[in-house]
Amino acid sequence: MVRRINVTGSSGIRLAAWEFADPPKSSPEPGAGPGLVPGPGPAEGAGRRGASFAGARGGAEGGREDDPKGVLLLHGLMGRAAHWADTARWLSCRYRAIGLDQRGHGRSDKPVHLDAPFEREAFVEDAEAAVEQLGLAPLALIGHSMGALTAWQLAAKRPDLVHALVICDMKASALGEHSQREWEEWFKSWPVPFATLADVRKWFGEEDPALERPSASRGDFFAEVMAEGEDGWRPMFSRRQMLTVREAWVHDAHWDELARVVCPTLVVRGLDGELGRAEAQEMVRVLPRGMYAEVPEAGHLLHLDRPSDWRRIVEPFLQAALPSRN
């Protein structure tokens, strides 16, 4: 089942939330699924069972009366909630899992003017509004890239709402102006419009000069965010607006908000992703209750590159940190 739920975000913007499966009718049997077992340090045994845990601190709490009843999934820049469909489906065995199209993305509103509100605060307020309007709290937040930044900023702002957090391949440090110039040139290189979705998959998955190696999941990612017009397939988002959104982590670091996240937090990276191991370890150190995991043979889109390993990491973390209600 796929169900759209309309949400009103900051400044009255219309947002599309998506439920990809029936919500759980009852909790699974106690002990179902794998347990969370801290593994070797990040520098050793990274390929063990397809993933490794390290750096656990603070101890997971279980059996609390305020255990979460929901999970909100936040996609990355240029993404949409549909990228979380597979994750949402297996999460729905225990939780009510909802994906949110963030402003300027997917089926949510895309303001026409570049001076429209795309500041960080607006994204956080949108997520906060979604949690409250959908009745998801107390909940777990799972965010990828830009969505992870939104997630930890909301967790820092509203610890009463967020009781577990998963950060997927997002840096806390500023990227720098050079990174923004590289993206400007990359956007200009896109051969739009694309004649077919097969052309989309081929260019982004094989032919894009920015690629270090072919990536089928990257091709699928971009095929999911294209819309067909009279002249072919174009992105559902404004590339100029994406550059505006991106300025928040090009120029600013976000360590302070990270340090204010008090709930159990899992920092996950792909070995070939954008978040380096040293910075990921520092993020875990800064987090009051941080834990680290990495996925071998995965890049920035690690939940799409290695979905089984992604599940093997995230599922036991959530079960240990925030078991579902009995």
C-alpha positions in Angstrom: 0.0 0.0 0.0 1.1 3.5 -0.7 -0.8 6.4 0.9 -0.2 10.1 0.6 -0.8 12.3 3.6 -0.9 16.1 3.2 1.0 18.1 5.8 1.2 21.8 6.3 4.8 22.9 6.9 6.5 26.2 7.9 4.9 29.3 6.5 2.0 27.3 5.2 3.9 25.3 2.6 2.2 22.1 1.4 4.2 19.0 2.0 3.6 15.4 0.9 4.1 12.6 3.4 4.0 8.9 2.3 3.1 5.7 4.1 4.4 2.8 2.1 2.9 -0.1 4.0 0.1 -0.8 6.5 1.0 0.3 10.0 1.7 -2.5 12.4 -1.4 -4.0 14.0 0.5 -5.4 16.9 4.1 -5.6 18.1 6.3 -8.6 17.1 7.2 -11.3 19.6 9.8 -10.2 22.1 13.3 -10.8 20.9 12.3 -11.0 17.3 15.1 -10.0 14.9 18.8 -9.7 15.5 20.1 -8.0 18.7 22.4 -5.0 18.7 26.0 -6.2 19.5 28.8 -3.7 19.4 31.5 -5.0 17.1 35.2 -4.3 16.5 36.6 -0.8 16.2 36.2 1.1 13.0 39.7 0.2 11.8 39.3 -3.5 12.2 36.9 -6.1 10.9 34.9 -3.7 8.7 33.6 -6.5 6.5 32.4 -8.7 9.3 28.8 -9.8 8.6 28.7 -7.1 6.0 28.8 -4.2 8.5 30.4 -3.3 11.8 29.4 -1.4 15.0 31.7 0.6 17.2 31.9 3.3 19.7 28.7 2.6 21.6 28.3 4.8 24.7 25.4 5.7 27.0 23.6 2.3 26.9 20.4 1.7 25.1 17.2 1.9 27.1 14.4 -0.6 26.6 10.9 -1.4 27.8 10.0 2.2 28.5 6.4 3.3 28.6 7.2 6.1 26.1 8.7 3.8 23.4 8.2 5.3 20.0 5.3 4.6 17.8 6.6 6.1 14.6 9.7 6.6 12.3 10.1 9.6 10.1 12.4 9.1 7.1 14.1 12.2 5.6 15.7 12.0 2.1 18.8 13.8 0.9 19.3 16.7 -1.4 17.5 16.2 -4.8 15.8 13.1 -3.3 12.2 12.2 -2.4 10.4 10.0 0.1 10.1 7.2 -2.5 13.8 6.5 -2.1 12.9 5.2 1.4 10.1 2.8 0.2 12.0 -0.5 0.9 13.2 0.7 4.3 9.8 1.9 5.2 8.3 -1.4 4.4 10.5 -3.5 6.7 10.2 -0.8 9.4 6.4 -1.1 9.2 6.6 -4.5 10.9 7.3 -2.7 14.2 6.6 1.0 13.6 4.5 3.4 11.7 7.0 4.5 9.0 6.5 7.7 7.1 8.6 9.3 4.4 8.4 13.1 3.9 9.0 14.9 0.6 10.9 18.0 1.9 10.2 21.4 0.5 11.3 21.8 -3.0 11.4 18.1 -3.5 9.1 15.3 -4.7 5.5 16.2 -4.6 5.8 18.9 -2.0 5.6 22.6 -2.8 8.4 24.1 -4.9 8.3 27.8 -4.4 8.9 29.7 -7.7 11.1 32.5 -6.4 14.6 31.9 -5.3 14.1 34.1 -2.2 11.5 31.6 -0.9 12.3 30.2 2.5 15.0 27.5 2.0 17.0 28.2 5.2 17.8 25.4 7.6 15.2 26.5 10.1 12.4 26.0 7.6 13.4 22.4 6.9 13.5 21.7 10.6 10.2 23.3 11.2 8.7 21.3 8.4 9.8 18.1 9.9 8.6 19.2 13.4 5.2 20.0 11.9 5.0 16.6 10.2 5.8 14.8 13.4 3.1 16.6 15.3 0.4 16.6 12.6 0.9 12.9 11.9 1.0 12.0 15.6 4.3 10.1 15.3 6.0 11.2 18.6 7.8 10.0 20.4 9.7 8.7 17.4 12.9 7.7 15.7 14.3 9.9 12.9 16.3 8.4 10.0 17.9 10.9 7.7 20.2 10.6 4.7 22.6 13.4 3.8 20.6 16.7 3.9 17.8 14.8 5.7 20.2 13.6 8.4 21.2 17.2 9.1 17.5 18.1 9.4 17.0 15.1 11.7 19.8 15.9 14.1 18.8 19.6 14.2 15.2 18.6 15.1 16.5 16.1 17.7 18.6 18.9 19.3 15.6 21.3 19.2 12.9 18.9 20.4 14.3 16.1 22.5 10.8 15.4 23.8 9.8 14.3 20.3 12.9 12.4 19.1 14.0 9.3 21.1 16.3 7.7 18.5 18.3 9.0 15.5 20.1 7.5 12.5 22.5 9.7 10.6 23.3 8.3 7.2 26.4 9.7 5.5 26.3 13.4 6.4 29.2 15.6 7.5 29.0 18.0 10.4 31.8 20.1 9.0 31.4 22.9 6.4 32.2 21.8 2.9 33.6 25.1 1.7 33.0 27.4 -1.3 35.0 25.2 -3.7 32.4 22.5 -3.2 29.6 24.8 -4.3 31.5 25.9 -7.4 32.0 22.2 -8.3 28.2 21.6 -8.0 27.4 24.6 -10.1 29.6 23.2 -12.9 28.1 19.7 -12.4 24.6 21.0 -12.8 25.5 22.8 -16.0 26.9 19.5 -17.4 23.5 17.7 -17.2 22.3 16.8 -20.8 18.7 17.7 -20.1 16.1 17.0 -21.3 16.7 13.2 -21.3 14.8 11.3 -24.1 14.0 8.3 -21.9 14.4 7.1 -18.3 16.9 4.6 -19.6 19.0 7.6 -20.7 18.7 9.0 -17.2 19.9 5.8 -15.7 22.8 5.5 -18.1 24.1 9.0 -17.8 23.9 9.2 -14.0 24.9 5.6 -13.5 27.7 5.3 -16.1 28.5 8.4 -18.2 28.5 11.3 -15.7 32.1 12.5 -15.5 31.7 13.0 -11.8 31.5 9.3 -11.3 34.5 7.3 -10.1 32.9 4.0 -11.1 29.6 2.9 -12.5 26.7 2.9 -10.0 23.3 1.4 -10.9 21.8 2.7 -7.7 22.8 6.2 -8.6 21.1 5.8 -11.9 18.0 4.5 -10.2 18.1 7.4 -7.7 18.0 10.0 -10.5 15.4 8.2 -12.5 13.1 8.4 -9.5 13.3 12.2 -9.4 12.6 13.0 -13.1 9.3 14.1 -14.6 8.2 13.7 -18.2 7.4 16.8 -20.2 6.7 17.5 -23.8 10.4 17.6 -24.7 11.5 14.7 -22.5 12.5 14.0 -18.9 13.7 16.8 -16.6 14.3 17.0 -12.8 11.4 17.5 -10.5 13.4 20.1 -8.6 15.0 23.4 -9.5 18.8 23.0 -9.7 19.2 26.7 -8.7 17.1 26.1 -5.6 19.2 23.0 -4.7 22.3 25.2 -4.7 20.5 27.7 -2.4 19.5 24.8 -0.1 23.0 23.5 -0.1 24.6 26.7 1.1 23.6 25.9 4.7 26.3 23.2 4.9 28.7 24.7 2.4 29.4 27.7 4.6 28.3 26.5 8.1 29.4 23.7 10.4 26.8 21.9 12.6 28.8 20.5 15.4 27.0 22.5 18.1 23.6 21.0 17.3 25.1 17.6 17.1 26.4 17.9 20.7 22.9 18.8 21.9 21.4 15.5 20.6 20.7 13.5 23.8 19.0 10.4 22.4 20.8 7.2 21.2 22.3 8.1 17.8 23.8 5.8 15.1 26.2 7.4 12.6 26.4 5.2 9.5 28.7 5.7 6.5 29.5 3.8 3.3 33.2 3.0 3.0 33.2 4.9 -0.3 30.7 7.5 0.8 31.2 11.3 1.4 31.5 11.0 5.2 35.1 10.0 6.1 35.9 7.6 8.9 37.8 10.2 10.9 35.0 12.7 10.9 32.4 10.0 11.6 34.4 8.9 14.6 34.6 12.5 15.8 30.8 12.9 15.4 30.3 9.8 17.6 32.6 11.3 20.2 30.7 14.6 20.2 27.3 12.9 20.4 26.4 12.2 24.1 25.1 8.7 23.1 26.7 8.0 19.8 27.4 4.7 18.0 29.2 4.1 14.8 28.6 1.7 11.9 30.0 1.4 8.4 28.9 -0.5 5.2 31.6 -2.0 2.9 31.2 -1.8 -0.8 28.8 1.1 -0.5 28.9 4.8 -1.4 26.9 7.8 -0.5 23.6 6.1 -1.3 24.5 3.2 1.0 20.8 2.4 1.8 20.3 1.8 -1.9 23.7 0.3 -2.7 23.6 -2.4 0.1 20.0 -2.6 1.4 20.5 -5.8 3.2 23.5 -4.5 5.1 21.7 -1.3 5.8 18.8 -3.2 7.3 21.2 -5.4 9.3 22.6 -2.3 10.9 19.6 -0.1 11.5 17.0 -2.7 12.6 18.8 -3.9 15.7 19.9 -0.4 16.6 16.2 0.7 16.7 15.1 -2.5 18.5 17.7 -1.9 21.2 17.4 1.8 21.5 13.6 2.0 21.2 11.8 -1.3 21.2 8.2 -1.1 20.0 5.3 -1.1 22.4 4.1 -4.5 23.7 
